[in-house]
Amino acid sequence: MSLADLVRAYGATRAALDPREQEADIIRRVTGSLRAVQGDDGPARMRAVADNRRLWLAMESALVHPANQLPPAMRAGLISLGRAVQREMDGPEPDLAFLIEVNEQVAAGLTGQG
């Protein structure tokens, strides 16, 4: 099997997943990057935090979109949580354990495992 075949197969598998499972998978990947850089102060840590920032900015954008069908109270709660995450990432030394825990809880909630 060629690399192109593997990429196509992977893409088809991802597309077959429920949208919430796809979202949880993205969060898990970003969380894995944060976990991998614990104890690191170099560029990899900065990249992992930047990826987490992009994730939360994208989630907030989706949450405030008028077509979002989540209940308003849930959207407001997630936006508030996202802003707390953003404040943590704005600090000089973001607490990766906190960021990982929040991400894990959100991913679990998306898949009904929370």
C-alpha positions as CSV (number, residue, x, y, z in Angstrom):
1,M,0.0,0.0,0.0
2,S,1.4,3.4,-1.0
3,L,1.6,6.5,1.3
4,A,-1.2,8.1,-0.8
5,D,-3.4,5.0,-0.2
6,L,-2.8,5.3,3.5
7,V,-3.6,9.0,3.5
8,R,-6.8,8.3,1.6
9,A,-7.8,5.5,4.0
10,Y,-7.1,7.6,7.0
11,G,-9.1,10.5,5.6
12,A,-12.1,8.2,4.9
13,T,-11.9,6.8,8.5
14,R,-11.8,10.3,10.0
15,A,-14.7,11.4,7.8
16,A,-16.8,8.5,9.0
17,L,-16.5,9.6,12.6
18,D,-19.3,11.5,14.3
19,P,-18.5,15.3,14.3
20,R,-18.2,15.4,18.1
21,E,-15.8,12.5,18.0
22,Q,-13.8,14.4,15.3
23,E,-13.7,17.5,17.6
24,A,-12.6,15.4,20.6
25,D,-9.9,13.8,18.4
26,I,-8.5,17.3,17.6
27,I,-8.6,18.3,21.2
28,R,-6.8,15.0,22.2
29,R,-4.1,15.7,19.6
30,V,-3.4,19.2,20.9
31,T,-3.5,17.8,24.5
32,G,-0.9,15.1,23.5
33,S,1.4,17.9,22.3
34,L,1.0,19.7,25.6
35,R,1.7,16.5,27.5
36,A,4.8,15.8,25.4
37,V,6.4,19.2,26.2
38,Q,5.9,19.2,30.0
39,G,9.3,20.0,31.5
40,D,10.5,21.6,28.2
41,D,11.1,25.3,28.0
42,G,12.0,25.5,24.3
43,P,10.3,26.1,21.0
44,A,8.3,22.8,21.2
45,R,6.6,24.1,24.3
46,M,5.9,27.4,22.7
47,R,4.4,25.6,19.6
48,A,2.2,23.4,21.8
49,V,0.8,26.3,23.7
50,A,0.3,28.3,20.4
51,D,-1.6,25.3,19.0
52,N,-3.8,25.1,22.1
53,R,-4.4,28.9,21.8
54,R,-5.6,28.4,18.1
55,L,-7.8,25.5,19.2
56,W,-9.6,27.6,21.9
57,L,-9.9,30.6,19.6
58,A,-11.5,28.3,16.9
59,M,-13.8,26.8,19.5
60,E,-14.9,30.3,20.7
61,S,-15.5,31.4,17.1
62,A,-17.7,28.3,16.6
63,L,-19.5,28.9,19.9
64,V,-20.5,32.5,19.1
65,H,-21.6,31.7,15.6
66,P,-25.4,32.2,15.2
67,A,-25.8,28.8,13.6
68,N,-24.4,27.0,16.7
69,Q,-27.1,24.8,18.1
70,L,-25.8,24.2,21.6
71,P,-28.0,25.6,24.4
72,P,-27.1,29.2,25.2
73,A,-26.1,28.4,28.8
74,M,-23.7,25.7,27.6
75,R,-22.2,27.9,24.9
76,A,-21.7,30.7,27.6
77,G,-20.1,28.2,30.0
78,L,-17.7,26.9,27.3
79,I,-16.8,30.5,26.2
80,S,-16.1,31.4,29.8
81,L,-13.9,28.3,30.2
82,G,-12.1,29.1,27.0
83,R,-11.4,32.6,28.2
84,A,-9.9,31.2,31.5
85,V,-7.7,29.0,29.3
86,Q,-6.6,32.0,27.3
87,R,-5.7,33.9,30.4
88,E,-3.6,31.0,31.6
89,M,-1.8,30.9,28.3
90,D,-1.2,34.6,28.4
91,G,0.9,34.2,31.5
92,P,4.7,34.0,31.5
93,E,4.6,30.3,32.5
94,P,1.3,28.6,31.5
95,D,0.3,25.7,33.8
96,L,0.4,22.8,31.3
97,A,-1.2,20.5,33.8
98,F,-4.2,22.8,34.0
99,L,-4.5,23.2,30.2
100,I,-4.2,19.4,29.8
101,E,-6.9,18.7,32.4
102,V,-9.3,21.2,30.8
103,N,-8.8,19.8,27.4
104,E,-9.3,16.3,28.6
105,Q,-12.5,17.2,30.3
106,V,-13.9,18.9,27.2
107,A,-12.9,16.0,25.0
108,A,-14.5,13.5,27.4
109,G,-17.7,15.6,27.4
110,L,-17.9,15.6,23.7
111,T,-17.8,11.9,23.5
112,G,-20.1,11.3,26.5
113,Q,-17.2,9.9,28.7
114,G,-17.2,12.8,31.1
